[in-house]
């Protein structure tokens, strides 16, 4: 049906099961359904729903809901309706549809049919075994193969597979699916993700061949498990599984490492190894290694973790970037500039004699002589090598590594390469973009673009800190301030849900302590008190309406808060790891100072990264308070009233202790009076009411006078400072910070050619903490949406049931336009300021309500129209416009109560005071 027609009808669209469209291979036995509603009338909401689930398409079409018929349920719930039917079975496909009733009692047509399919739900559903190579072959990627005969056509086939660290599945010479770097990284001893594929079309009668290539990934000992369940038209079935009858051999990938890259010798390709008829023989050729014989695979114990369905978006090649220029800084050396810092790899198009080695080195910056500078990569070599087979044009791109880079240095070309010889492949978890933002200030647009690129480059089944050096870890510290920005950029519900399991898997079951990184590979245990465990849980509830996540992680987050309580002296947390990390370097403690805590291996944390002017225990205690307060909210939501009261009381005691320890009443400042010291308590509402104005004035004075309109905060307090300044009436100061182009600022990064956000405010290219693609300082991305566009969710009615749109008209901005695809549908805000008028256009999805605050810009005798009809005049609300039920006014805004629909407000003022 044409989309334009659909938008004018009352229909149910956007069906999701466990936040995915038509998922296969899920293992949630009580899955949740969500949908969106399109309605031609304003102010509409759902008054009832009915969900039908059937075991076949034919049954559902006949409205024979043999699995579950919810009946007509009087409810406005359209997000996360829980399945409550017959038990679901492993490997079965189910069909569902839904209809709703609007506020007038009118029923919609049933939606189009959607499906969901179960994975392998029980341990004994797995018949396949973990297999590997006898003796192991360090550094190499392995090839596994199996031939089998089918006497009759296959009606339905599903493959279930996991290969650690990463795998590629092939059937009859074709790659299955478009995943790369599969499966997602986990705490393998706790859980291992498997992927389900519909492989029916890959099979044929007669002899078939399965091939699986397995690389090291994060596991570094290639092994795999496989099961393919086949159903035939006559009702019979069989399975092909991994066992000792499979064959295993080395292949053309002779070295592979996430950090170091890949060495691919095309001369060692086993042509046809994944097809029927391939002869398993040893091949020897002068000048080459002896190709190792195929041998029988070995049964292995496996990693030990629970087999769990991979329900996050897979990592994919999502885009191709072509270089903007090529330089030749030295004989035989060619450097490609992609024009954009990306995460992924390069695809090489090359031709030359057999045995020619083409080497690709990846980096973010160049030396003065034009060659690539890899000094900031630590021990990561970030180098791919392709050895030609010498048979005409050859195309190569790696399988089991990825890099963060803008520049690629190529050596070994025969002849002169061209721009077409190499292109960048953008590789990340294929989460859907959700937000769009553009405004009249070009600098802010570029900052926003850089933030989105940075976030995208750091989504690889976990939210990583950087994609280029020997790290790429899921830091809980960074995510405390970064998590909300990411939600305004991408649909993060599935990836965050998976990552929360990683955090819980690494959590100490006895003490409740969590780790700095998850999966845990490096860092402290216990983690810095800044860690985001509870915050991510809260965001999933707030932005996606996910109550189940509150239930699932309540005990774990409670344990973490209780652990922090054991680390206090009179409610002041006694330890810190990072605090307001990476303030401008002049405000950091020198690395050789005794004030800098060592890392978990006993070494100094980092050169000039630990803040000197914002005490770590102030930040730690502030987060102890913040965690405790949110935990009390969650307990209240879950009906745990005793816990809610206990933690609310604890939060008050922490607040009292915090002010007693850090607040100077005479000077109206916290601790040293740094920007972070004052901004953080203001954000947390810890400042005594009669001192808020004075503390705010001190903060503004430090920004404007001492730092000439610049910040001096680090990764944590930058987010809170921007938000609290705006909320407390100092938005123009926040705007001044945001639009700076001199150091330290986001604009300074751009002035140095940055296309992503740096790890630090300084332009540094040598060894150490110098990532040029690091999201933690990108938290301002949420500020663009929440304040400049004014789009905010209201946690009192989560999942965008209630929202507010309250744009802040700051500085020289004349227009802002932003939108966000939420679980209920599109929310948008678009405003434009002219000399004597202001327009605000908003869109509110069906089943949502909003408070739309229209700024009056200080004008007298304001008149507000909506689509040329008066809604505010003579200082009073004018009723009668569909969808708008009331309004009230304060000094700066007229706030309207608005239902679903699209609205266009225009403000006119008789005379401007400005």
Secondary structure, DSSP 8 states (H G I E B T S, - for coil): --HHHHHTS-EEEEEEETTBSS-EEE--TT-EEEEEEE-SSTT----EEEEEEESSHHHHHTT--SSEE---EE----S-EE--SS---TT-EEEEEEEEE-TTS-B------EEEEE---SGGG-----EE-TT--TT--EEEEEEEEESS-EEEEEEEEEEESEEEEEETTEE-SS--SBS----TTTEEEEEEEE-GGG--SEEEEEEEEEE-TTT-S-EEEEEEEEEETTS-EEEEE-STTSEEEE-SEEEEETTTEEEEEGGG--TTTTSTT--------TTS------EE-EE------EEEE--S--EEEEEEEE-SEEEEEETTEEEEEEEEEEEEEEEEEE---TT-EEEEEEESEE-TTSSEE-GGGTT---EEEEE---SSSEEE--SS--EEEEEEEEE--SS---GGGEEEEEEEE---B-EEEEES-HHHHHHHHHHHHHHHHTBSSSB-S-SSSS----BHHHHHHHHHHHHHHB--HHHHHHHHHHHHHHS-TTT---BSBSS-SSS-BS--TT--HHHHHHHHHHHH--HHHHHHTHHHHHHHHHHHHHTEETTEE---SSSS----GGGB--TTSTTS-B-TTSSBS-TT-SBSSS-HHHHHHHHHHHHHHHHHHHHHHTT-HHHHHHHHHHHHHHHHHHHHHHEETTTTEETT--HHHHHHHHHHT-S-GGGHHHHHHHHHHIIIIISTT-----TTHHHHHHHHHHHTT-HHHHHHHHT--SSSSHHHHHHTT-SS--SSSS---SSSS--SS-GGGGTHHHHIIIIIS-EEE-GGGTTTTEEEEE----TT--EEEEEEEETTEEEEEEEEE-SSEEEEEEEE-TT-EEEEEEE-TT-SS-EEEETTEEEEETTEE---STTEEEEEE-SSEEEEEE-SEEEEEEEE-SS---
